[in-house]
Amino acid sequence: MLPARVAQVISLYHHAKPRISSGGEVSVASKPISNSTSSSVVDLENAPSPRASSDFVKNPSIQPLSTLRLWLAHIGAALTLFLATTDATIVSTSLPTIASDLGATQTQYTWVGVAYLLTQTACQPLYGRISDLVGRKNLLYTSMMIFATGSLLCGAAKNITWLIIARGVAGVGGGGIVSSVWVITSEIVEVRNRAKWSQALSVTWSCSAIAGPLLGGVFSTGSNTLSWRWAFYLNLPVCFAGYMVLLVSLRHVDLDRSRDASWKMFVRKFDFAGLVLFMGGSSSIVVGFSFATELGWTAPSTLSLIIVGLVVLFCGGIYEVRTKRDALFPVTVFKDSTAIIILVVTFLHNFAFNAGTFYLALFYQAVNGSTPLEAGINLLPYSLGSSLASLPAAWFIGFWQRKSLDMTGQKWVICIGLVISTLGFGLLNLLHERSPSILRIVFPLISGLGLGMLFHAPYQVFTRALEPRELATGTSAFFLVRFTGATIGLAVAGAVFYGRLSHSLPTEFQTLGSQSSINWKSLSSIQPIELRWEVLHAVSASIQTIWMVCAPCLGLALFITLFLRRLPIDDPLDRTLSQEKLANAQPPLPEPLA
């Protein structure tokens, strides 16, 4: 006799067979289930089969791909995602060299990194809607072309203003790549296999943290054959290779525009006012922090921009709740506490990660006197730790899902990652100009391990909280918050660093007038030696101030994560088996007395 659980699964297949009507809709032909079925078994009369539960039935035009084509699609997606995410950090180790070559001021130094992230963030809300109009693949291919054009312009930059504008162009394409890649790979993979396949993209995102600083260092060595310009030129052949792989693997996959979408509907329904409010507020805050690097925190322009930005964001939140247009954020975001918590955690995670990437690189070059390449190598414990941590985290999530059929595993991964990263950034405060080499390796490694566990688990939880129709818009909203956190994190870190440094440098040292006036690599050779240690201590203490900001932010993220509710796996079969498992674990209720 078959076990009750196996019999129930067989019954689910027999009593819920999907059929596609002439109109393309999926219906379920059900047969009533005997009343003798155990009370622990849920009503299966209207339950779809496991196949019907996948995205391929929600969108019948999307057919399951073979394993080979799935591998090819994910290889192409990983290549393009690698380019877009690496470009955000590739300038971290090459910025001192770029600033020296192009004569960048303090504010311009920060904007080389901020410009890419800001335009990447600004366009995120548009991508979800436009992909419904022009098709997922068309948006991805167009974004790749824009990214390649921006990279070409970056490599050809003749002055710092040119480079900042070109970085903004590349950011527009990079944002489209990131959003499209995650949506497409989510749609071509069945729900129950999505976590397994998405690990490739999670590892890619983590590996970009390793490759970015290393490549920036390699191309900033000052040799005659290689220069920082090749850090951008290299994007062109890799982008073309990714395009060819995607073109072949997705050739017969129907990911075209939505039948209900039109440009007229887009203009009438898209939340342009919400986009202006959100990006206006965010940009005002970023510019305000940039002004703080030169004018100080108490300058009227600095305070005005930051306060106005916060007020505009608050007004934008009220508008989003009440607007009758298609809001930037799915309705679920405002109704589901899980979605809100995950977005806050994502913001704070990327705030700390980006600040750590850029200013650990500066610590190694300015305080330790490392070359750009040596700084990239010294960053390996931080970046490699974040990459390696994503692998066991992904394995644990898959193991827990098979065991419990819910998303508690993701919550544990997020909590553990935040505990480790908070500890790591707290320990970074102990680094100074005289710290031994072992501490300069171990403390960043701890920080990286914690941050690496947070690259994908929050996204999994966030998508489970959304309705299926909200996947594209929700993905854009998720990355909108992620990139906003990275952008504001870099701006805040720059303001905190230069604000402290301008008051900490000894009077004997040259007054901090512009970023290009300080040769970071030569600080360790300043004479006399007493002045050298004073300057190195001032720079080290200024960078410590950044860690003092990041650690409490991660601690706050840990606190609110404790309130995440339990979510079942978004699959009817798994949900049925989970409910049966819970019911069978409880003693049967006594029969009512006659």
C-alpha positions in Angstrom: 0.0 0.0 0.0 1.3 3.4 -1.0 2.2 5.8 1.8 -0.4 8.6 2.4 1.9 11.3 1.2 2.8 9.6 -2.1 -0.8 8.7 -2.7 -1.8 12.3 -2.2 0.7 13.5 -4.8 -0.6 11.0 -7.3 -4.1 12.1 -6.5 -3.0 15.7 -7.2 -1.8 14.8 -10.6 -5.0 12.8 -11.5 -7.5 15.3 -10.1 -5.9 18.4 -11.5 -4.9 18.1 -15.1 -4.4 21.5 -16.9 -5.8 22.0 -20.4 -5.3 25.0 -22.7 -8.4 26.4 -24.1 -8.7 27.9 -27.6 -8.2 31.3 -26.1 -4.8 30.3 -24.7 -6.0 30.3 -21.1 -5.3 27.5 -18.8 -8.1 25.7 -16.9 -8.1 22.8 -14.6 -10.3 19.8 -15.1 -11.0 18.5 -11.6 -12.8 15.6 -10.1 -14.2 15.7 -6.6 -12.1 14.0 -4.1 -13.6 11.4 -1.8 -14.7 12.6 1.6 -12.7 9.8 3.1 -9.5 11.8 2.5 -7.7 12.7 5.6 -8.5 16.0 7.1 -4.9 17.0 6.9 -5.1 17.0 3.1 -6.1 20.3 1.7 -8.9 20.7 -0.8 -7.5 19.9 -4.2 -10.6 20.5 -6.3 -9.3 23.7 -7.7 -5.5 23.1 -7.3 -3.4 23.2 -10.4 -0.9 20.5 -11.1 2.8 21.1 -10.5 3.3 21.9 -14.1 0.4 24.3 -14.1 2.0 26.0 -11.1 5.1 27.1 -13.1 5.6 30.3 -15.0 5.2 28.3 -18.2 1.5 27.9 -17.6 1.1 31.5 -16.3 2.6 32.4 -19.6 1.9 29.5 -22.0 4.1 31.0 -24.7 7.2 30.3 -22.6 8.2 26.7 -23.1 10.7 24.8 -20.9 14.2 24.9 -22.2 16.6 22.0 -22.4 19.3 21.8 -19.8 21.9 22.7 -22.5 20.0 25.9 -23.6 19.4 26.8 -19.9 23.2 26.6 -19.4 23.9 28.7 -22.5 21.3 31.3 -21.5 22.7 31.6 -18.0 26.3 31.8 -19.3 25.3 34.7 -21.6 23.3 36.3 -18.8 26.2 35.9 -16.4 28.7 37.5 -18.8 26.5 40.6 -19.3 25.6 40.8 -15.7 29.3 40.5 -14.8 30.1 43.6 -17.0 27.3 45.7 -15.6 28.2 45.0 -11.9 32.0 45.0 -12.4 31.8 48.5 -13.9 30.4 49.8 -10.7 33.6 48.9 -8.7 36.3 48.8 -11.4 37.2 52.4 -10.7 37.6 51.8 -6.9 41.3 51.1 -7.3 42.0 53.2 -10.4 40.3 56.4 -9.1 43.5 57.9 -7.6 45.3 57.4 -11.0 42.3 58.7 -13.0 42.0 61.8 -10.7 45.7 62.5 -11.2 45.6 62.1 -15.0 42.5 64.1 -15.5 42.9 66.6 -12.7 39.7 65.8 -10.7 38.6 67.9 -7.7 37.3 66.4 -4.5 33.7 66.4 -5.7 34.6 65.1 -9.2 36.5 62.2 -7.6 33.4 60.9 -5.9 31.2 61.6 -9.0 33.2 59.2 -11.2 31.7 56.4 -9.1 28.4 58.1 -8.3 27.5 59.0 -11.9 27.3 55.3 -13.0 25.2 54.3 -10.0 22.9 57.3 -10.2 21.8 56.8 -13.8 21.6 53.1 -13.2 19.2 53.8 -10.4 17.2 56.5 -12.1 16.2 54.2 -15.0 15.3 51.2 -13.0 11.6 51.9 -12.7 11.3 52.4 -16.5 12.8 49.0 -17.4 10.0 46.9 -16.0 7.3 48.8 -17.9 9.3 49.2 -21.1 10.1 45.5 -21.2 6.3 44.9 -21.4 6.1 47.1 -24.4 9.2 46.2 -26.5 9.9 42.7 -25.1 12.4 41.4 -22.6 15.0 40.5 -25.1 14.8 43.7 -27.1 15.3 45.7 -23.9 18.3 43.6 -22.9 20.0 43.9 -26.3 19.4 47.6 -26.5 20.8 48.1 -22.9 23.9 46.1 -23.9 24.4 48.5 -26.9 24.0 51.6 -24.7 26.4 50.1 -22.1 29.0 49.4 -24.8 28.7 52.9 -26.2 29.2 54.4 -22.7 32.2 52.2 -22.1 33.8 53.4 -25.4 33.2 57.0 -24.4 34.7 56.4 -21.0 37.9 55.0 -22.5 38.2 57.9 -24.9 37.6 60.6 -22.2 39.8 63.7 -22.5 38.8 65.4 -19.3 37.1 64.5 -16.0 33.7 66.0 -17.1 33.7 63.9 -20.2 34.4 60.8 -18.1 31.6 61.6 -15.6 29.0 62.0 -18.4 30.2 58.9 -20.2 29.9 57.0 -16.9 26.3 58.2 -16.7 25.6 56.8 -20.2 27.1 53.5 -19.3 25.0 53.4 -16.2 21.8 53.7 -18.2 22.8 50.6 -20.1 24.1 48.8 -17.1 20.8 49.2 -15.2 18.8 47.8 -18.1 21.2 44.8 -18.2 20.8 44.0 -14.5 17.0 44.3 -14.5 16.5 42.4 -17.8 18.8 39.5 -16.9 17.1 38.8 -13.6 13.6 39.0 -15.1 14.5 36.8 -18.1 16.2 34.1 -16.1 13.3 34.1 -13.7 10.8 33.5 -16.5 12.6 30.8 -18.4 13.1 28.6 -15.3 10.3 26.8 -13.4 9.5 28.2 -9.9 10.7 25.1 -8.1 14.1 25.2 -9.9 14.6 29.0 -9.8 16.7 29.0 -6.6 19.1 26.5 -8.1 19.6 28.3 -11.4 19.8 31.7 -9.9 22.9 30.7 -7.9 24.9 31.3 -11.1 23.8 34.9 -11.1 24.5 35.3 -7.4 28.0 33.9 -7.8 28.5 36.2 -10.8 27.5 39.2 -8.7 29.9 38.2 -6.0 32.7 37.5 -8.4 32.3 41.0 -9.9 33.3 42.3 -6.5 36.6 40.5 -6.9 37.2 41.3 -10.5 36.3 45.0 -10.3 39.1 46.2 -8.0 41.6 43.7 -9.5 41.0 44.8 -13.1 41.1 48.4 -12.0 44.5 47.8 -10.4 45.8 45.9 -13.4 44.9 48.7 -15.8 46.3 51.4 -13.5 49.9 50.2 -13.2 51.2 53.0 -15.4 52.8 50.8 -18.0 53.1 51.8 -21.6 50.8 49.1 -22.9 48.0 49.2 -20.3 46.3 52.1 -18.8 43.0 52.8 -16.9 41.3 53.4 -20.2 41.5 49.6 -21.0 39.3 48.9 -18.0 36.5 50.4 -20.1 37.6 49.2 -23.6 37.7 45.6 -22.4 33.9 45.7 -22.0 33.3 45.8 -25.8 34.5 42.3 -26.8 33.0 40.7 -23.7 29.7 42.5 -24.3 29.7 41.2 -27.8 30.4 37.6 -26.7 27.6 37.7 -24.2 25.2 39.1 -26.9 26.0 36.2 -29.3 25.5 33.5 -26.6 22.1 35.0 -25.6 21.1 35.4 -29.2 21.6 31.7 -29.8 20.2 30.4 -26.5 17.1 32.6 -26.5 16.4 32.4 -30.2 13.1 30.5 -30.0 12.0 31.6 -26.6 8.9 33.8 -26.8 9.6 36.7 -24.4 8.0 39.4 -26.6 6.0 42.3 -25.5 2.8 41.9 -23.4 -0.4 41.8 -25.5 -2.0 44.3 -23.2 0.8 46.8 -23.4 1.0 49.9 -25.7 2.9 53.1 -25.8 -0.4 55.0 -25.4 -1.1 53.0 -22.2 2.4 53.5 -21.0 2.2 57.3 -21.3 -1.3 57.3 -19.6 -0.5 54.9 -16.8 3.2 55.2 -16.0 4.0 57.0 -12.7 6.2 59.8 -14.1 5.5 62.0 -11.1 6.6 59.3 -8.7 9.8 58.7 -10.7 10.6 62.5 -10.6 9.9 62.6 -6.9 12.0 59.6 -6.0 15.0 60.4 -8.2 14.7 64.1 -7.4 14.9 63.4 -3.7 17.7 60.8 -4.0 19.7 63.1 -6.3 19.3 66.0 -3.9 20.6 63.9 -1.1 23.6 62.7 -3.2 24.5 66.2 -4.3 24.1 67.5 -0.8 26.6 64.9 0.5 28.9 65.8 -2.4 28.8 69.4 -1.4 29.7 68.5 2.1 33.1 67.2 0.9 34.1 70.8 0.0 31.8 73.1 1.8 31.3 71.2 5.1 28.3 69.8 6.9 27.1 73.1 8.2 27.1 74.9 4.9 23.5 76.2 4.0 23.6 74.6 0.6 24.6 71.2 2.1 21.9 71.2 4.7 19.3 72.6 2.3 19.8 69.9 -0.3 19.8 67.0 2.2 16.7 68.3 4.0 14.9 69.0 0.7 15.8 65.5 -0.6 14.3 63.9 2.5 11.1 65.9 2.3 10.7 65.1 -1.4 11.2 61.4 -0.7 8.6 61.5 2.1 6.1 63.3 -0.3 6.9 60.7 -2.9 6.0 57.9 -0.5 2.7 59.5 0.2 2.0 60.0 -3.5 2.9 56.4 -4.3 0.3 55.1 -1.9 -2.5 57.3 -3.3 -1.7 57.5 -7.0 -4.1 55.9 -9.5 -1.3 55.4 -12.0 0.8 52.3 -12.1 3.1 53.0 -9.1 6.8 52.6 -9.2 6.6 50.0 -6.5 4.1 47.1 -6.7 1.0 47.4 -4.5 2.3 44.4 -2.5 5.3 46.4 -1.3 3.0 48.8 0.7 0.8 46.0 2.1 3.3 43.3 2.9 5.7 43.9 5.9 8.1 41.3 4.4 8.6 43.3 1.3 9.2 46.5 3.2 11.8 44.8 5.6 13.6 43.2 2.6 13.9 46.6 0.8 15.3 48.3 3.9 17.8 45.4 4.4 18.8 45.6 0.7 19.4 49.3 0.9 21.6 49.1 4.0 23.5 46.1 2.8 24.5 47.8 -0.5 25.2 51.1 1.4 27.8 49.3 3.5 29.2 47.1 0.7 29.9 49.9 -1.7 31.4 52.1 0.9 33.7 49.2 2.0 34.8 48.4 -1.6 35.9 52.0 -2.4 37.4 53.1 0.9 39.2 49.9 1.8 40.9 50.3 -1.6 41.8 53.9 -0.6 43.1 52.7 2.8 45.5 50.2 1.2 46.8 52.8 -1.3 46.9 55.9 1.0 47.8 54.4 4.4 49.8 51.3 3.3 51.4 52.9 0.2 50.2 50.1 -2.1 50.1 50.4 -5.9 46.6 50.1 -7.5 47.3 46.4 -8.3 48.5 45.7 -4.8 45.4 47.4 -3.5 43.2 45.1 -5.6 45.1 42.1 -4.3 44.7 43.3 -0.7 41.0 43.7 -1.3 40.7 39.9 -2.1 39.9 38.9 1.5 36.9 41.3 1.4 35.7 40.6 -2.1 36.6 36.9 -2.3 35.0 36.4 1.1 31.8 37.8 -0.2 32.0 35.6 -3.2 32.7 32.4 -1.3 30.0 33.0 1.3 27.3 33.0 -1.4 28.0 29.3 -2.2 27.3 27.7 1.2 24.5 30.2 1.7 22.8 29.0 -1.5 23.4 25.3 -0.6 21.8 25.9 2.9 18.8 27.6 1.3 18.2 24.7 -1.0 18.7 22.2 1.8 16.3 24.0 4.0 13.6 24.4 1.3 13.7 20.6 0.6 13.4 20.0 4.4 10.8 22.5 5.5 9.2 23.6 2.2 9.2 27.2 3.4 11.6 30.2 3.2 12.8 30.1 6.8 16.3 29.2 5.4 16.5 32.6 3.7 15.7 34.3 6.9 18.4 32.4 8.7 20.9 33.2 6.0 20.1 36.9 6.1 20.3 37.1 9.9 23.6 35.2 10.0 25.0 37.4 7.3 24.1 40.5 9.1 25.5 39.3 12.4 28.9 38.5 10.7 29.0 41.7 8.6 28.1 43.9 11.6 30.9 42.3 13.6 33.3 42.7 10.6 32.6 46.4 10.2 33.0 46.9 13.9 36.4 45.2 13.7 37.4 47.4 10.8 37.3 50.3 13.3 40.4 48.8 14.9 42.5 49.1 11.7 45.0 51.9 11.7 48.3 52.9 10.1 50.3 50.6 12.3 48.0 47.5 12.1 49.8 44.2 11.4 49.2 42.5 8.1 47.2 39.7 9.6 44.5 42.1 10.9 44.3 43.8 7.5 43.4 40.4 6.1 41.2 38.9 8.7 38.9 41.9 9.5 38.0 42.6 5.8 37.5 38.9 5.3 34.9 38.7 8.1 33.1 41.7 6.7 33.1 40.2 3.2 31.8 36.8 4.4 28.8 38.4 6.0 28.0 40.7 3.1 28.3 37.9 0.6 25.5 35.9 2.3 23.1 38.8 1.4 23.5 39.0 -2.3 20.6 36.7 -3.3 18.6 35.5 -0.3 16.8 38.9 0.1 15.8 38.8 -3.6 14.3 35.3 -3.2 12.2 36.4 -0.2 11.1 39.6 -2.0 9.9 37.8 -5.1 7.9 35.3 -3.1 6.0 38.2 -1.5 5.0 39.5 -4.9 2.1 38.5 -7.1 3.2 36.7 -10.4 2.0 39.7 -12.5 4.3 42.0 -10.4 7.5 40.2 -11.1 8.9 42.5 -13.7 8.0 45.7 -11.9 9.0 44.2 -8.6 12.4 43.3 -9.9 13.0 46.8 -11.1 11.8 48.2 -7.7 14.2 45.8 -5.9 17.2 46.9 -7.9 16.1 50.5 -7.7 16.5 50.3 -3.9 19.7 48.3 -4.2 21.4 50.8 -6.5 20.0 53.7 -4.5 21.7 52.2 -1.4 25.0 51.8 -3.2 24.8 55.4 -4.6 23.9 57.1 -1.3 26.4 54.8 0.5 29.3 56.0 -1.7 28.2 59.7 -1.4 27.8 59.5 2.4 31.2 57.7 2.8 32.9 60.4 0.7 31.3 63.2 2.7 32.2 61.6 6.0 35.7 60.8 5.0 36.6 64.3 3.6 34.7 66.0 6.4 36.9 64.3 9.0 40.1 64.5 6.9 39.9 68.3 6.3 40.0 68.8 10.1 42.5 66.1 10.9 45.4 66.8 8.7 48.3 68.6 10.5 48.8 72.2 9.7 52.3 71.5 8.4 50.8 69.4 5.6 49.5 70.9 2.4 46.0 72.2 2.9 43.4 70.0 1.3 42.3 72.0 -1.7 41.5 69.4 -4.3 41.5 65.7 -4.7 44.4 65.9 -7.2 46.5 67.9 -4.8 47.1 64.7 -2.7 49.2 62.0 -4.1 47.8 59.1 -2.1 50.6 56.7 -3.0 53.3 59.0 -1.7 51.9 59.5 1.8 54.0 56.7 3.2 57.2 58.4 2.1 56.6 61.9 3.5 59.5 63.5 5.4 60.1 64.1 8.2 58.9 60.8 9.6 56.9 62.4 12.4 54.8 64.4 9.9 54.3 61.2 7.9 52.8 59.3 10.8 50.5 62.3 11.6 49.2 62.4 8.1 48.7 58.6 7.9 46.9 58.7 11.2 44.6 61.4 10.0 43.7 59.5 6.8 43.3 56.2 8.7 41.1 57.9 11.4 39.0 59.5 8.6 38.3 56.1 7.0 37.5 54.6 10.4 34.6 57.1 10.6 33.0 55.4 7.6 33.0 52.0 9.4 31.5 53.8 12.4 28.5 54.7 10.1 28.2 51.3 8.3 28.3 49.1 11.4 25.1 50.6 13.1 23.4 50.5 9.7 24.0 46.8 9.4 22.9 46.3 13.1 19.6 48.1 12.3 19.1 45.8 9.3 19.7 42.8 11.6 17.1 44.0 14.1 14.3 44.5 11.6 15.1 41.1 9.9 14.0 39.4 13.1 10.4 40.5 12.3 10.3 38.6 8.9 7.3 36.4 8.7 7.4 32.8 7.5 6.6 32.4 3.8 5.8 29.1 2.0 7.5 28.2 -1.3 5.4 29.7 -4.1 4.4 26.4 -5.6 1.0 24.8 -5.0 2.4 21.2 -4.8 5.0 22.2 -2.3 2.5 24.3 -0.3 0.1 21.2 -0.2 2.9 18.9 1.0 4.0 21.5 3.6 0.5 21.8 4.9 0.2 18.0 5.1 3.5 17.8 6.9 2.4 20.4 9.5 -1.0 18.8 10.0 0.5 15.3 10.4 2.9 16.6 13.0 0.0 17.6 15.2 -2.1 15.1 17.3 -5.6 14.5 15.8 -8.4 16.4 17.3 -10.8 14.4 19.4 -14.2 13.5 17.8 -17.0 15.6 19.1 -19.2 14.0 21.7 -22.6 12.7 20.4 
